[in-house]
Amino acid sequence: MRIAVLTGGGDVPGLNPCIKAIVTSAVGNGWEVLGFRRGWAGPLHYDPDGDSEQPRWLEPLTLGKVRIIDRTGGTFLHTSRTNPGRIKLDDEPEFLAGKLAEGPEPGTVDATGHILRVLESLAIDALVPIGGDDTLSYAAHLARQGFPVVAIPKTMDNDVHGTDYCIGFSTAVTRSVEFIQALRTPAGSHERIAVIELFGRNSGETALIAGYLSDADRVVISEVPCDVDRLAELVMADRNANPSHYAIVVVSEGARLSGGKTIESGEPDAYGHLKLGNIGSVLADALKARTGVATITQQIAYLMRSGIPDSLDRMVAVSFGALAVQMLQQGVTGIMLALRDGSYTTASIENCVGGIKRVDVAEFYDSSQYKPRIRHVLGKPMFLY
């Protein structure tokens, strides 16, 4: 059997251990493994009529190649935000010019026929894509075309629908808690309000859990619009009650002020998303205007996804990698691997496009106080979701 692996979307700690586990398990079965480089851009740019060796886009994965990759973070296969079903004409590979079907929008083309031809030409029996909801949505599209797929969810936002846990989430929370706690030093020294912005487009789960564990004074999440006047009153009360005379506010990048919109900029990416960010600065300026207290603004941003994975992410990554091969060994495809109620399981790959996973506000958040409020712990999974 010959399988292929790719990693798409944002990198997270745990991808390399997952790739290594897939290769180790597959080679143990006597299988071959190929790695598409740069996510879906790999099969998109691979020319089945060109040279057989195209190392920029394809790499055979052997035990020797993956021996030490689990010692580093990120993905050694590299990644991209490429959607083969929606390629802008400017991004169309030259050798495919004029050969692809029309895309879903004017000025785009659909390379799905080419992707399937590449997989056939390379005699690939099954594909293991590792990614978030965007990357896996295209994997689901391939599965609908009849190609065997076993998908692995990863994203530090932990917002892939159909699984309680995604590779990268634990490390992102760990990094965030460390930096939030460290920022107490300058905030306290200067008696300021610190506004700390974390990644989180649709789901405020990362900010909620990081704020909860670091005991931040207030947490503003993507799901609940923020009334700045109300937040300013609460934060000033927090600052006045603190012997060191400072306050900590954590905010999701996808959060918005009451009556306003999510702050976005730039051109849409391959999946139609604009770039998020800068809500921390906007919120900090608004708080300063209402309180007269100087602020510290910090985007943790890519530091959340930097470095090696923590032990939990390593455990999940290795387990997902081994489970993917086990499912293929049993002939089970068209699935996404998942963790539910603390147990490894599988779900239809359609789950990843079945909705947007968001914080259960009624169960985990006090909207009037802008604080995590965990109403019930008994019976909840380890990360409460």
C-alpha positions as a Markdown table, in Angstrom:
| # | Residue | x | y | z |
|---|---|---|---|---|
| 1 | Met | 0.0 | 0.0 | 0.0 |
| 2 | Arg | 1.2 | 3.5 | -0.7 |
| 3 | Ile | -0.2 | 6.5 | 1.3 |
| 4 | Ala | 0.4 | 10.2 | 1.2 |
| 5 | Val | 0.5 | 12.8 | 4.0 |
| 6 | Leu | 0.2 | 16.6 | 3.9 |
| 7 | Thr | -0.1 | 19.4 | 6.4 |
| 8 | Gly | -2.2 | 22.5 | 5.6 |
| 9 | Gly | -3.1 | 25.8 | 7.2 |
| 10 | Gly | -1.4 | 27.3 | 10.2 |
| 11 | Asp | 1.4 | 25.3 | 11.8 |
| 12 | Val | 1.1 | 24.0 | 15.3 |
| 13 | Pro | 3.3 | 22.0 | 17.7 |
| 14 | Gly | 2.7 | 18.3 | 17.3 |
| 15 | Leu | 2.6 | 18.1 | 13.5 |
| 16 | Asn | 6.1 | 16.5 | 13.2 |
| 17 | Pro | 5.4 | 13.8 | 15.9 |
| 18 | Cys | 2.2 | 13.0 | 14.0 |
| 19 | Ile | 3.9 | 12.6 | 10.7 |
| 20 | Lys | 6.6 | 10.5 | 12.3 |
| 21 | Ala | 4.0 | 8.2 | 13.9 |
| 22 | Ile | 2.2 | 7.8 | 10.5 |
| 23 | Val | 5.5 | 6.9 | 8.8 |
| 24 | Thr | 6.7 | 4.5 | 11.6 |
| 25 | Ser | 3.4 | 2.7 | 11.7 |
| 26 | Ala | 3.0 | 2.5 | 7.9 |
| 27 | Val | 6.5 | 1.3 | 7.3 |
| 28 | Gly | 6.0 | -1.3 | 10.0 |
| 29 | Asn | 3.2 | -2.7 | 7.7 |
| 30 | Gly | 5.5 | -2.7 | 4.7 |
| 31 | Trp | 3.8 | 0.3 | 3.2 |
| 32 | Glu | 5.3 | 3.3 | 1.3 |
| 33 | Val | 4.7 | 6.8 | 2.4 |
| 34 | Leu | 4.9 | 10.0 | 0.3 |
| 35 | Gly | 4.8 | 13.5 | 1.8 |
| 36 | Phe | 3.2 | 16.3 | -0.2 |
| 37 | Arg | 5.1 | 19.5 | 0.6 |
| 38 | Arg | 3.4 | 22.9 | 1.3 |
| 39 | Gly | -0.1 | 21.5 | 2.0 |
| 40 | Trp | -2.6 | 21.3 | -0.9 |
| 41 | Ala | -0.1 | 23.3 | -2.9 |
| 42 | Gly | 2.0 | 20.1 | -3.2 |
| 43 | Pro | -0.5 | 18.1 | -5.4 |
| 44 | Leu | -1.6 | 21.3 | -7.1 |
| 45 | His | 1.9 | 22.1 | -8.4 |
| 46 | Tyr | 3.0 | 18.5 | -9.0 |
| 47 | Asp | 3.1 | 17.8 | -12.7 |
| 48 | Pro | 2.3 | 14.2 | -13.5 |
| 49 | Asp | 3.7 | 14.6 | -17.0 |
| 50 | Gly | 6.9 | 16.2 | -15.7 |
| 51 | Asp | 10.0 | 14.7 | -14.1 |
| 52 | Ser | 9.2 | 11.9 | -11.6 |
| 53 | Glu | 11.2 | 13.6 | -8.9 |
| 54 | Gln | 9.8 | 17.0 | -8.0 |
| 55 | Pro | 11.2 | 17.6 | -4.5 |
| 56 | Arg | 9.7 | 21.0 | -4.1 |
| 57 | Trp | 6.3 | 19.4 | -4.0 |
| 58 | Leu | 6.8 | 15.7 | -3.2 |
| 59 | Glu | 9.1 | 13.8 | -0.8 |
| 60 | Pro | 9.3 | 10.1 | -0.1 |
| 61 | Leu | 9.1 | 9.6 | 3.7 |
| 62 | Thr | 11.3 | 6.9 | 5.2 |
| 63 | Leu | 12.3 | 6.0 | 8.7 |
| 64 | Gly | 15.5 | 7.9 | 8.2 |
| 65 | Lys | 13.8 | 11.0 | 7.0 |
| 66 | Val | 11.5 | 11.2 | 10.0 |
| 67 | Arg | 13.9 | 9.9 | 12.7 |
| 68 | Ile | 14.4 | 13.2 | 14.5 |
| 69 | Ile | 11.6 | 15.4 | 13.2 |
| 70 | Asp | 9.6 | 15.0 | 16.4 |
| 71 | Arg | 12.3 | 17.0 | 18.3 |
| 72 | Thr | 11.1 | 20.2 | 16.7 |
| 73 | Gly | 7.9 | 22.1 | 16.3 |
| 74 | Gly | 6.0 | 23.1 | 13.2 |
| 75 | Thr | 5.9 | 20.9 | 10.1 |
| 76 | Phe | 9.0 | 19.8 | 8.2 |
| 77 | Leu | 6.8 | 19.3 | 5.2 |
| 78 | His | 5.9 | 23.0 | 5.3 |
| 79 | Thr | 2.4 | 24.3 | 4.8 |
| 80 | Ser | 0.2 | 26.7 | 2.9 |
| 81 | Arg | -3.3 | 28.1 | 2.8 |
| 82 | Thr | -4.2 | 26.5 | -0.6 |
| 83 | Asn | -7.7 | 25.5 | -1.7 |
| 84 | Pro | -7.5 | 23.5 | -4.9 |
| 85 | Gly | -11.2 | 23.9 | -5.4 |
| 86 | Arg | -10.9 | 27.7 | -5.5 |
| 87 | Ile | -7.6 | 28.8 | -7.2 |
| 88 | Lys | -7.2 | 32.4 | -8.3 |
| 89 | Leu | -6.1 | 32.7 | -11.9 |
| 90 | Asp | -2.9 | 34.4 | -10.8 |
| 91 | Asp | -2.0 | 31.4 | -8.6 |
| 92 | Glu | -2.7 | 28.8 | -11.3 |
| 93 | Pro | 0.4 | 26.7 | -12.2 |
| 94 | Glu | 1.7 | 27.5 | -15.7 |
| 95 | Phe | 1.4 | 23.9 | -16.9 |
| 96 | Leu | -2.3 | 23.9 | -16.0 |
| 97 | Ala | -3.2 | 27.2 | -17.7 |
| 98 | Gly | -6.4 | 26.8 | -19.6 |
| 99 | Lys | -6.9 | 23.1 | -18.5 |
| 100 | Leu | -8.9 | 23.5 | -15.3 |
| 101 | Ala | -12.6 | 23.7 | -14.8 |
| 102 | Glu | -14.2 | 27.0 | -13.8 |
| 103 | Gly | -14.2 | 27.7 | -10.1 |
| 104 | Pro | -17.0 | 28.7 | -7.8 |
| 105 | Glu | -16.4 | 32.4 | -8.2 |
| 106 | Pro | -15.4 | 34.6 | -11.2 |
| 107 | Gly | -11.6 | 34.6 | -11.6 |
| 108 | Thr | -11.1 | 31.2 | -10.0 |
| 109 | Val | -10.6 | 27.7 | -11.3 |
| 110 | Asp | -11.2 | 24.3 | -9.7 |
| 111 | Ala | -8.2 | 21.9 | -9.8 |
| 112 | Thr | -9.9 | 18.9 | -8.3 |
| 113 | Gly | -9.7 | 16.9 | -11.5 |
| 114 | His | -5.9 | 17.6 | -11.6 |
| 115 | Ile | -5.5 | 16.6 | -7.9 |
| 116 | Leu | -7.3 | 13.3 | -8.5 |
| 117 | Arg | -5.1 | 12.7 | -11.6 |
| 118 | Val | -1.9 | 13.3 | -9.5 |
| 119 | Leu | -3.0 | 10.9 | -6.9 |
| 120 | Glu | -3.8 | 8.3 | -9.5 |
| 121 | Ser | -0.5 | 8.8 | -11.4 |
| 122 | Leu | 1.5 | 8.4 | -8.1 |
| 123 | Ala | -0.5 | 5.2 | -7.4 |
| 124 | Ile | -1.5 | 6.6 | -4.0 |
| 125 | Asp | -4.1 | 4.3 | -2.3 |
| 126 | Ala | -5.1 | 6.7 | 0.5 |
| 127 | Leu | -4.5 | 10.3 | 1.7 |
| 128 | Val | -3.9 | 11.4 | 5.3 |
| 129 | Pro | -4.3 | 15.2 | 5.4 |
| 130 | Ile | -3.6 | 17.0 | 8.7 |
| 131 | Gly | -5.3 | 20.3 | 9.2 |
| 132 | Gly | -8.0 | 22.6 | 10.5 |
| 133 | Asp | -11.5 | 23.0 | 9.2 |
| 134 | Asp | -10.4 | 24.7 | 6.0 |
| 135 | Thr | -7.8 | 22.1 | 5.0 |
| 136 | Leu | -10.1 | 19.2 | 6.0 |
| 137 | Ser | -13.1 | 20.7 | 4.1 |
| 138 | Tyr | -11.2 | 20.1 | 0.9 |
| 139 | Ala | -10.3 | 16.6 | 2.1 |
| 140 | Ala | -14.0 | 16.0 | 2.6 |
| 141 | His | -14.6 | 17.2 | -1.0 |
| 142 | Leu | -12.1 | 14.6 | -2.2 |
| 143 | Ala | -13.8 | 11.9 | -0.2 |
| 144 | Arg | -17.1 | 12.8 | -1.9 |
| 145 | Gln | -15.3 | 12.2 | -5.2 |
| 146 | Gly | -14.6 | 8.7 | -4.0 |
| 147 | Phe | -10.9 | 9.0 | -3.0 |
| 148 | Pro | -10.0 | 7.2 | 0.3 |
| 149 | Val | -9.2 | 9.8 | 3.0 |
| 150 | Val | -8.4 | 9.6 | 6.7 |
| 151 | Ala | -8.2 | 13.1 | 8.1 |
| 152 | Ile | -6.5 | 14.3 | 11.3 |
| 153 | Pro | -7.7 | 17.5 | 13.0 |
| 154 | Lys | -5.2 | 20.1 | 14.1 |
| 155 | Thr | -5.6 | 23.8 | 15.2 |
| 156 | Met | -4.7 | 25.7 | 18.2 |
| 157 | Asp | -8.1 | 27.3 | 18.2 |
| 158 | Asn | -9.6 | 23.8 | 18.9 |
| 159 | Asp | -12.6 | 24.6 | 16.7 |
| 160 | Val | -12.8 | 21.8 | 14.2 |
| 161 | His | -16.4 | 20.5 | 14.4 |
| 162 | Gly | -16.8 | 16.9 | 15.4 |
| 163 | Thr | -13.9 | 16.5 | 17.8 |
| 164 | Asp | -13.4 | 17.7 | 21.4 |
| 165 | Tyr | -9.6 | 18.1 | 20.8 |
| 166 | Cys | -7.3 | 19.1 | 18.0 |
| 167 | Ile | -3.5 | 18.8 | 17.8 |
| 168 | Gly | -1.9 | 22.1 | 19.0 |
| 169 | Phe | -4.5 | 23.3 | 21.5 |
| 170 | Ser | -2.8 | 22.3 | 24.7 |
| 171 | Thr | 0.5 | 23.8 | 23.7 |
| 172 | Ala | -1.2 | 27.1 | 22.6 |
| 173 | Val | -2.9 | 27.3 | 26.0 |
| 174 | Thr | 0.4 | 26.5 | 27.8 |
| 175 | Arg | 2.3 | 29.2 | 25.9 |
| 176 | Ser | -0.5 | 31.7 | 26.4 |
| 177 | Val | -0.7 | 31.1 | 30.2 |
| 178 | Glu | 3.1 | 31.5 | 30.5 |
| 179 | Phe | 3.1 | 34.9 | 28.6 |
| 180 | Ile | 0.0 | 36.2 | 30.4 |
| 181 | Gln | 1.6 | 35.5 | 33.8 |
| 182 | Ala | 4.9 | 37.1 | 32.6 |
| 183 | Leu | 3.1 | 40.3 | 31.5 |
| 184 | Arg | 2.0 | 40.8 | 35.0 |
| 185 | Thr | 5.5 | 42.1 | 35.7 |
| 186 | Pro | 5.4 | 45.2 | 33.5 |
| 187 | Ala | 1.7 | 45.8 | 34.1 |
| 188 | Gly | 2.3 | 45.8 | 37.8 |
| 189 | Ser | 5.5 | 47.8 | 37.7 |
| 190 | His | 3.7 | 50.6 | 35.7 |
| 191 | Glu | 0.3 | 50.2 | 37.3 |
| 192 | Arg | -1.3 | 49.8 | 34.0 |
| 193 | Ile | -4.1 | 47.8 | 32.3 |
| 194 | Ala | -2.7 | 45.0 | 30.2 |
| 195 | Val | -4.7 | 43.9 | 27.1 |
| 196 | Ile | -3.4 | 40.6 | 25.8 |
| 197 | Glu | -4.7 | 39.4 | 22.4 |
| 198 | Leu | -4.7 | 35.7 | 21.5 |
| 199 | Phe | -5.5 | 33.9 | 18.3 |
| 200 | Gly | -9.1 | 32.7 | 17.9 |
| 201 | Arg | -11.2 | 33.6 | 14.8 |
| 202 | Asn | -14.7 | 32.1 | 15.4 |
| 203 | Ser | -14.1 | 30.4 | 18.8 |
| 204 | Gly | -12.9 | 32.1 | 22.0 |
| 205 | Glu | -12.0 | 28.8 | 23.6 |
| 206 | Thr | -8.2 | 29.4 | 23.6 |
| 207 | Ala | -8.7 | 32.8 | 25.3 |
| 208 | Leu | -11.3 | 31.5 | 27.7 |
| 209 | Ile | -9.2 | 28.6 | 28.9 |
| 210 | Ala | -5.9 | 30.6 | 29.0 |
| 211 | Gly | -7.6 | 33.4 | 30.9 |
| 212 | Tyr | -9.3 | 30.9 | 33.2 |
| 213 | Leu | -6.0 | 29.2 | 34.1 |
| 214 | Ser | -4.0 | 32.4 | 34.4 |
| 215 | Asp | -6.7 | 34.0 | 36.5 |
| 216 | Ala | -6.9 | 37.0 | 34.2 |
| 217 | Asp | -9.3 | 39.7 | 35.5 |
| 218 | Arg | -11.5 | 39.8 | 32.4 |
| 219 | Val | -11.7 | 37.7 | 29.2 |
| 220 | Val | -13.4 | 39.0 | 26.0 |
| 221 | Ile | -14.3 | 36.1 | 23.6 |
| 222 | Ser | -15.3 | 36.0 | 20.0 |
| 223 | Glu | -18.8 | 34.8 | 20.8 |
| 224 | Val | -19.9 | 37.8 | 23.0 |
| 225 | Pro | -19.8 | 41.4 | 21.9 |
| 226 | Cys | -18.0 | 43.7 | 24.3 |
| 227 | Asp | -19.6 | 46.7 | 25.9 |
| 228 | Val | -16.5 | 48.9 | 26.5 |
| 229 | Asp | -18.2 | 51.1 | 29.1 |
| 230 | Arg | -19.2 | 48.1 | 31.2 |
| 231 | Leu | -15.8 | 46.5 | 30.7 |
| 232 | Ala | -14.0 | 49.7 | 31.8 |
| 233 | Glu | -16.0 | 49.8 | 35.0 |
| 234 | Leu | -15.1 | 46.2 | 35.8 |
| 235 | Val | -11.4 | 46.6 | 35.0 |
| 236 | Met | -11.1 | 49.7 | 37.1 |
| 237 | Ala | -12.6 | 47.9 | 40.0 |
| 238 | Asp | -10.2 | 45.0 | 39.4 |
| 239 | Arg | -7.2 | 47.5 | 39.3 |
| 240 | Asn | -8.3 | 49.3 | 42.4 |
| 241 | Ala | -8.7 | 46.0 | 44.3 |
| 242 | Asn | -5.3 | 44.8 | 43.3 |
| 243 | Pro | -2.5 | 45.7 | 45.8 |
| 244 | Ser | -0.1 | 46.1 | 42.8 |
| 245 | His | -2.6 | 48.4 | 41.1 |
| 246 | Tyr | -2.9 | 46.7 | 37.7 |
| 247 | Ala | -5.4 | 44.6 | 35.7 |
| 248 | Ile | -5.2 | 41.9 | 33.0 |
| 249 | Val | -7.6 | 41.6 | 30.1 |
| 250 | Val | -7.4 | 38.7 | 27.6 |
| 251 | Val | -9.2 | 39.1 | 24.3 |
| 252 | Ser | -9.7 | 36.8 | 21.3 |
| 253 | Glu | -8.6 | 38.2 | 17.9 |
| 254 | Gly | -12.1 | 37.5 | 16.6 |
| 255 | Ala | -13.8 | 39.5 | 19.3 |
| 256 | Arg | -15.8 | 42.7 | 18.5 |
| 257 | Leu | -17.1 | 45.7 | 20.3 |
| 258 | Ser | -20.8 | 46.1 | 20.8 |
| 259 | Gly | -22.3 | 47.7 | 17.7 |
| 260 | Gly | -19.1 | 47.1 | 15.8 |
| 261 | Lys | -17.7 | 44.4 | 13.5 |
| 262 | Thr | -14.8 | 41.9 | 13.8 |
| 263 | Ile | -11.6 | 43.7 | 12.8 |
| 264 | Glu | -10.4 | 42.3 | 9.4 |
| 265 | Ser | -8.0 | 43.5 | 6.8 |
| 266 | Gly | -6.2 | 42.5 | 3.6 |
| 267 | Glu | -7.4 | 40.2 | 0.8 |
| 268 | Pro | -9.4 | 37.1 | 1.3 |
| 269 | Asp | -7.3 | 33.9 | 1.5 |
| 270 | Ala | -8.0 | 30.7 | -0.4 |
| 271 | Tyr | -10.9 | 29.9 | 1.9 |
| 272 | Gly | -12.4 | 33.4 | 1.8 |
| 273 | His | -11.1 | 34.6 | 5.2 |
| 274 | Leu | -9.7 | 38.1 | 5.7 |
| 275 | Lys | -6.8 | 38.6 | 8.1 |
| 276 | Leu | -7.8 | 39.2 | 11.7 |
| 277 | Gly | -6.0 | 41.1 | 14.4 |
| 278 | Asn | -5.6 | 44.4 | 16.2 |
| 279 | Ile | -8.7 | 44.2 | 18.4 |
| 280 | Gly | -6.3 | 44.3 | 21.4 |
| 281 | Ser | -5.1 | 47.7 | 20.4 |
| 282 | Val | -8.6 | 49.0 | 19.7 |
| 283 | Leu | -9.8 | 47.7 | 23.0 |
| 284 | Ala | -6.8 | 49.1 | 24.9 |
| 285 | Asp | -7.3 | 52.6 | 23.4 |
| 286 | Ala | -11.0 | 52.5 | 24.2 |
| 287 | Leu | -10.3 | 51.5 | 27.9 |
| 288 | Lys | -7.6 | 54.2 | 28.2 |
| 289 | Ala | -10.1 | 56.8 | 26.8 |
| 290 | Arg | -12.7 | 55.8 | 29.4 |
| 291 | Thr | -10.4 | 55.2 | 32.5 |
| 292 | Gly | -7.5 | 57.6 | 31.9 |
| 293 | Val | -5.2 | 54.7 | 32.8 |
| 294 | Ala | -2.3 | 53.9 | 30.5 |
| 295 | Thr | -2.4 | 50.5 | 28.9 |
| 296 | Ile | 0.0 | 47.8 | 27.8 |
| 297 | Thr | -1.0 | 45.9 | 24.6 |
| 298 | Gln | 0.5 | 42.6 | 23.6 |
| 299 | Gln | -0.4 | 40.2 | 20.8 |
| 300 | Ile | 0.9 | 36.8 | 21.7 |
| 301 | Ala | 0.1 | 35.7 | 18.1 |
| 302 | Tyr | 2.6 | 33.3 | 16.6 |
| 303 | Leu | 4.4 | 32.7 | 19.9 |
| 304 | Met | 1.3 | 30.6 | 20.8 |
| 305 | Arg | 2.2 | 28.1 | 18.0 |
| 306 | Ser | 6.0 | 28.2 | 18.4 |
| 307 | Gly | 8.4 | 25.6 | 19.6 |
| 308 | Ile | 8.0 | 22.0 | 20.5 |
| 309 | Pro | 4.7 | 20.5 | 21.6 |
| 310 | Asp | 3.9 | 19.8 | 25.3 |
| 311 | Ser | 3.4 | 16.3 | 26.4 |
| 312 | Leu | -0.4 | 16.3 | 25.8 |
| 313 | Asp | -0.1 | 17.5 | 22.3 |
| 314 | Arg | 2.7 | 15.0 | 21.7 |
| 315 | Met | 0.5 | 12.2 | 23.0 |
| 316 | Val | -2.5 | 13.1 | 20.9 |
| 317 | Ala | -0.3 | 13.6 | 17.8 |
| 318 | Val | 1.4 | 10.2 | 18.1 |
| 319 | Ser | -1.9 | 8.5 | 18.9 |
| 320 | Phe | -3.7 | 10.1 | 15.9 |
| 321 | Gly | -0.8 | 9.1 | 13.6 |
| 322 | Ala | -0.9 | 5.5 | 14.7 |
| 323 | Leu | -4.7 | 5.4 | 14.6 |
| 324 | Ala | -4.8 | 6.7 | 11.0 |
| 325 | Val | -2.7 | 3.8 | 9.9 |
| 326 | Gln | -4.8 | 1.3 | 11.9 |
| 327 | Met | -8.0 | 2.6 | 10.2 |
| 328 | Leu | -6.4 | 2.3 | 6.8 |
| 329 | Gln | -5.3 | -1.2 | 7.7 |
| 330 | Gln | -8.9 | -2.1 | 8.4 |
| 331 | Gly | -10.0 | -0.4 | 5.1 |
| 332 | Val | -11.9 | 2.4 | 6.9 |
| 333 | Thr | -11.8 | 5.7 | 5.1 |
| 334 | Gly | -13.9 | 8.8 | 4.6 |
| 335 | Ile | -13.4 | 9.6 | 8.3 |
| 336 | Met | -11.8 | 12.1 | 10.6 |
| 337 | Leu | -10.1 | 11.0 | 13.7 |
| 338 | Ala | -11.5 | 12.5 | 16.9 |
| 339 | Leu | -11.3 | 12.7 | 20.6 |
| 340 | Arg | -14.7 | 12.6 | 22.4 |
| 341 | Asp | -15.3 | 12.4 | 26.1 |
| 342 | Gly | -11.6 | 11.6 | 26.6 |
| 343 | Ser | -11.6 | 8.6 | 24.2 |
| 344 | Tyr | -10.1 | 8.2 | 20.7 |
| 345 | Thr | -12.7 | 7.6 | 18.1 |
| 346 | Thr | -13.6 | 8.4 | 14.5 |
| 347 | Ala | -16.3 | 10.4 | 12.8 |
| 348 | Ser | -17.5 | 10.9 | 9.3 |
| 349 | Ile | -15.2 | 13.4 | 7.5 |
| 350 | Glu | -18.4 | 15.4 | 6.8 |
| 351 | Asn | -18.3 | 16.4 | 10.5 |
| 352 | Cys | -15.6 | 18.9 | 9.9 |
| 353 | Val | -17.9 | 20.9 | 7.6 |
| 354 | Gly | -21.0 | 20.3 | 9.7 |
| 355 | Gly | -20.8 | 23.6 | 11.6 |
| 356 | Ile | -18.7 | 26.0 | 13.5 |
| 357 | Lys | -17.5 | 24.9 | 16.9 |
| 358 | Arg | -17.9 | 27.7 | 19.5 |
| 359 | Val | -17.8 | 28.3 | 23.2 |
| 360 | Asp | -21.0 | 27.2 | 25.1 |
| 361 | Val | -21.5 | 30.6 | 26.6 |
| 362 | Ala | -24.3 | 29.5 | 28.9 |
| 363 | Glu | -22.2 | 26.8 | 30.4 |
| 364 | Phe | -18.7 | 28.4 | 30.5 |
| 365 | Tyr | -18.9 | 32.2 | 30.5 |
| 366 | Asp | -20.5 | 35.0 | 32.4 |
| 367 | Ser | -21.4 | 37.6 | 29.7 |
| 368 | Ser | -22.2 | 40.3 | 32.2 |
| 369 | Gln | -18.9 | 40.1 | 34.0 |
| 370 | Tyr | -16.7 | 39.1 | 31.0 |
| 371 | Lys | -15.2 | 36.2 | 32.9 |
| 372 | Pro | -14.9 | 32.5 | 32.5 |
| 373 | Arg | -17.5 | 30.8 | 34.7 |
| 374 | Ile | -17.3 | 27.0 | 34.7 |
| 375 | Arg | -20.7 | 26.0 | 36.1 |
| 376 | His | -20.2 | 22.3 | 36.1 |
| 377 | Val | -17.0 | 20.3 | 36.2 |
| 378 | Leu | -18.3 | 16.8 | 37.1 |
| 379 | Gly | -18.6 | 14.7 | 34.0 |
| 380 | Lys | -16.8 | 17.2 | 31.8 |
| 381 | Pro | -13.7 | 16.1 | 29.7 |
| 382 | Met | -10.3 | 17.2 | 30.8 |
| 383 | Phe | -10.4 | 20.5 | 28.8 |
| 384 | Leu | -14.0 | 21.0 | 29.9 |
| 385 | Tyr | -15.3 | 20.8 | 26.2 |
